[in-house]
């Protein structure tokens, strides 16, 4: 069993991005600028935003965070989106999800400028991705592709099972892995709450992507001997340690890992490459590479 070291892979890509930023600064150009909108005080969202800000600093990007109260109206949020869309100093922006319940998330995403939508949430960008047109790739799926590619894991012709059909991870990773490309070409099965015989389907996977959002949902009997397992989940689970909790993924790591050829740890697997993919999209936006 080999651990897929997301931290090291992310550090390599970060240094590649930092080199490009240095060249921009040496040429008296502005570095890329990523802005984030955070509505409310969800602790997980606060942690994600702090990690994204830290990563921006590490590679020399400018970053800014627009903090809005839990009671912000949809109208106020739309004004902030319009402001960022028109601000020439901002190359890309994200709206941290989840948004408070009184806000229509799809309407908010549709109001974003697709050229600055570095999360690839806007319907235009999702459509471009599905059609294999030049586009930003959504951060977590792009991070997973980065892990597979940089760990030299063969994907062509493999049976890949994705568990979870969210717009952010499950659905887009199923699209990317089934693309006609040497780095993909998988036969993909997308599983969800209505899937029959889930255990058997998972146990048939050469590559199993766990993105179900349930702690330790994937048990050893759902993993084929020699499978590659990518664990997208990250959860706090209470225990008797000094901290009172441990961080776990969607996979029961201790029992599944011995059966795997490769597995991502949690933390230190998918998380770091997700953030790097966001940086990579922001660099792309700064260079205006996509010719929308
Ligand atoms: N909430 C959970 N994951 C993400 C993400 O990748 N982007 C944004 N904007 N919000 C999230």
Boltz pocket constraint, residues with backbone or C-beta under 6 A from the ligand:
constraints:
  - pocket:
      binder: B
      contacts: [[A, 94], [A, 95], [A, 96], [A, 97], [A, 98], [A, 119], [A, 139], [A, 140], [A, 168]]
      max_distance: 6.0
